[in-house]
């Protein structure tokens, strides 16, 4: 059975379901030019936002704003969480059903379904240099770790940097 909940900030106007659908609720809308009008309840048609994620437009106080459907579903049913990303478990970005969504770390999201040129996380082939490149993200900044002759060495550089970051994080938490 499909469950519907009000979208935060749009209570009484829009709801989202655990199936990943968004609907506009029946309501009266005030309008300066004609006094106002009734809107029928209807399921909104989601559009591709240009990045293979579905978006819908929600209106309030005569202002419209676009929202990613997967974010509406996750935040409404799982709560809003900081420092994590919403992952589509089956890797189908248009499947916004609640059972297909989870919060995971950005690092785990990047490495869980790698489709890059290396079988190792943190390494990729740079054809211009004919080298394996290693890099890691820290606090949103990409850090270049070096260029290597083998993908294994690039991976070792990544894993060493990751261990150092983990130690620093652990040290700052316990201090």
Secondary structure, 3 states (H helix, E strand, C coil): CCCEEECCCCCCCEEEECCCCEEECCEEECCCCCCCEEECCEECCCEECCCCCEEEEEEECCEEEEEEHHHHHHHHHHCCCCCCEEEECCCCCCCCCHHHEEEECHHHHHHHCCCCCCCCCCEEEECCCCEEEEEEEECCEEEEEEEECCHHHHHHHHHHHHHHHHHHHHHHHHC
